[in-house]
């Protein structure tokens, strides 16, 4: 099996590529990445089965060539930082919607390929009591989530209209090594190491589930191997924490008294209070469940971030 991973030099991408290379039936992995600031090319596994292509998802000719040479596409390439989408949504529209449309056209043109499209639980908006399921209505509340919802709808339209063999995987909040310091865990560690306060939006009582990135990669592979065309799957961790609790845990692991380093700032617009995710379908149909124990995985992540402070500048 020959695999193309769009956004393969990104946070989730490098972990997925690493997992793919442990599969004996995977004969080649091509990484397509534009190498924007969040990319981690130094973390892409090297080997004779890996080819790295620096290119733009909006390059239709390049995409057609890459899709022609593969059997399966994992589509991870996306702009993902909510704060940046609120400040300026143009790149999110171009990449998340325009780039996905370009990939779908290439898949239609070549034909006979499988697609695993990676989405987010944020397309469902805010959880009002009941956890999200695959049947939850789309209610995105920020530009990032809206562009990912648009991409999902495009994928579904190609499934119905063009018979595309595709699955959609919605991930909850992820963490692990090589995550760029704009997301909560790495940016908090970075600030603490510099003697700065950890910034918390509003009360800090916003609640999220957390899943180690290696378990997310396993979920994507399971969706390909055991999922059904046209279906979507939710994968997320079992640990639900408020932002305040997460920052306190990070501070404890970093050996910093939390009461001295927390600073509350005005909440961001459209901030979802809670994401809760029901992963029953993925566990039942894919045989997937988280393998990494949360506390030990968080400790490993925080200590790695401390030991590798400034890695994104190297």
N, C-alpha and C positions, 0 to 999 in steps of 0.2 A: 504494500500500500504506500502510495506517495501522497504526502500531506503538504498543503499550503496553510500557513498560519499568518493571517494578516494581523499587524500589531504584535508580531512575535518577539520583538525586542522590548516590549512593555512589561509591566509588573506581572500580570497573569501569564503573558505570553512566554516568558523565559521559563516559568515553572511548567507550563504545558509542554514546551519543547523538550525539557528535561525528561518528563514522564513519557513522551512519545518515543524517545530514544531507548527506553527500557523495553519497548514492545518489539519482539523479534519480527513481527509481520510488517513493521514500518520500515520500508527500505530507503526512504528519503524524506527529509523535512526541509521545506523552503520557507524562510522567514522573510516576509515583506514588512518593512517598517520605514517611516519617513524620518526617523531619528529626531523627533522634536525633543523638548527639554526633559520630558519624563521618561524617555527611552533609556534602557540599560544594556547597550550593546556588549559591554564587558561581561554581562551575565549570561549571554547566549551560549549554550554549550557548543564547544568546538568538536569537529569530527568529520569524517569523510561522508557521512550521511546528511550533513547540514550545509545548506546554501543560504547565505544571507544576501538579500537584495534591498538596497536602499532606494526607495521609490515612493511615489504618491499614489494613494488609493484612487485618486481622480484621474490617473493615467490609464485610459481605456485600453490602449494597445498593449501596455505592459501587463495589465490584468488578464487580458485575453491570452497572452503567451504563458503566463504563470498558471492559469486555470487549465489550459490545454495539457500542461505537463504534470497534473496531479489527479488524484482520485477523490480526495476529500479536502474540503476547505473548513477550517475553523476561523470564523470571522470575529476577531477580538478588537481590531483597530477602531478606536473611538476617542473622542474627547470626553473626559469623565468628571472634571472638577466642577461641582455645582457652583461654587463661588465665582469661578471664572465665567460660567455661562450666564450668571446674573449680570456680571459687569459688561459682557459683550458676547452675544450668542452666535455671531457670524461663523466662527470656525466650527462650532458645534453643528450648525445647520449644514455647512459644507461637508464636514467629515462624516457625521453620524447618519445624515439622511442622503446627501449627495454621493458620498463614498459607498454606502451600502447599495444605492441604486446602480452605481457603476459596476459593482461586483455582481449584482444580480443579472445585469445585462450580459456580462461575460459568461456567467454560468448558463444562461439561456442559449447564448450563441454556441457554446461548446457542447453542452448537453451531457447527460450521463454522469454528472458529478453529485456528490453528497455535500450538504452544508450543515454545519453546526453554528448557529448564530447566537452570539453571547449578548444577553440583555441584562436588565437590572430589575430588582424589586421596586425601584422608585417609580416605574411606569404606573404602578397601582395607586400612587399617592400616599395618603396617610391611613394607617390602620385604625379603624374605629371599633375597637373591641375584638372582633373576630380576625384571626390571622388571614393573610393573603393565601389564596389557592390559585390554581391555573385558570379557574373560571372567574376570578375577580375582575371587575370592570376596570378599564384604564382611566386613571384620573391624575395625570402628571401635574405637578404643582410648581415646577421650575423649568427653565429652558433646557437644561441637560436632559431631564426626564422626558420632556416633550419630544426632543429629537430622537431619543432612544425609542419612544413609543412609535414615532413615525417610521423609524427603521423596521421595527417589528411588524407594523402593518404592511410595509412594502414586501417583507419576506412572506407574510401570509398570502398576500395577493399573488405572488409568483407560485406559491404552492398550489393555489386554487386554479389560477388562470393558465399557468404554464407547466404544471405538474412537477415542479421542483421538489426534489427529495431533500427536505430540510427539517431540522428540529430547532426549537428555540429554548435556550436555557437562561432562566432568570436567577442571578446570583444576589445574595444578601451582602452585607458589609464584609470585606475581606481584609486580611492582614498577613504580614510575613516579611521575609527579607526582600530587599530591592524595591520597596514601595517608595515612591518619590515623596519628599517631605512637604506635601501640601495637604495630605490626608491626615486624619486625627492622630494616629499613633506615631508615625515618623516625625511629624511637625512638632508634636509635644516633646518627644525625646530631644530633638534638635534644639528647641528653645530652652529646655532645662539644662542641657549641656553648656549653653551660653549664658547661664545665669538669668535668663529671661522668664517671665511669667507665662504659664500655660493659659492661652486665651480660650474662654468658654462662652459660647453664644447663649445669651439669655440666662435662664435659671440653671441650665445644664441637665435638665431632667428629660431631655429628648432620649428616647430609648431605641437601641439597635441590637440586632443579633450579629454575632461575629463568627466567621469561619476562616480557618487557616487556608492560605492560597493553594497549598498542595491538595487539600480536599476539594477545592473548587476545580482544579485541573483534573482530578480523578472523576469528578462529576461530568465534566465535558466529554471525557473519553467514554464514560458509561453511556452518555446520551447517544453517542455515535454507535456504539456496539450493541446496545440493548434497547435504545429508544425506537419509536415508530415515526415514520415520515408524517409531517404535519402536526405533530404533538409538541407541547411545551412542557417544561419541567422547572420546578423551583428547587434550588439547592441553597441551604443556609445552615449556620451553626445552631447549636442548642443553647448557647450562652447569650442571654439578653442582658445588656447593661445600659445604664444611663451614661451620658457623656461624662458627667461628674464622677461617677464610679470608675469609669475607664481611666480618666486622668489621674485619679487617686492611686489606682493600681500601678500605672506607669511610673508615677513619682516614687512609690514604694520600691519598685524594682530598680529604679535609678538611684535609690538611696537619698532621696530629697524629701524633706517634710512637706507634704501636700499643702498644708495650711499656709505655707509661706510663698507658694508659687502659683496659686490659682487667681486669675483675674477674669471677672465676668465682663463681657462687652455686650452692646446691644445686639439683639437677635437679628439674624439675616431674614430678608423677606421670604415668605412662603416656606418657612422651615417646617418640615414634617415632624410632628411630635413623636410618632412611633411607627416602626416597621416591625410587624410580626409575620412570620412565614410558616406555612404548613408544608412540610416536605414529604408528606405521606406518599404522594404519587412517585416521586423520585426513588424513595426507599423501596416501594413495592415493585415498580416496573423496571427500574434500572439496577436494583440490587445495590444501591449506593447508600452510604451513610458516612458521617464524619469519622475519621480515624485518629486525628490529632486531638489529644486532650487539651482543652482550652488554656488552663493555667500554665502548663509546661510550654505550650506553643507561644503564648504571650511572653513568657520569661525568655525563651530563646530569641524571639524577635527583638525585644527591648535590648537585651545584652548584645545582639549582633549590631543593632543600630548604634549602640554606644561604642563598640569596638571598631566600627567602620564609619565613624562620624565624618561627614563631608564626602562620602563616596560619590555623590552625584556631581561633585565639582571636579572629579579626576578624569 
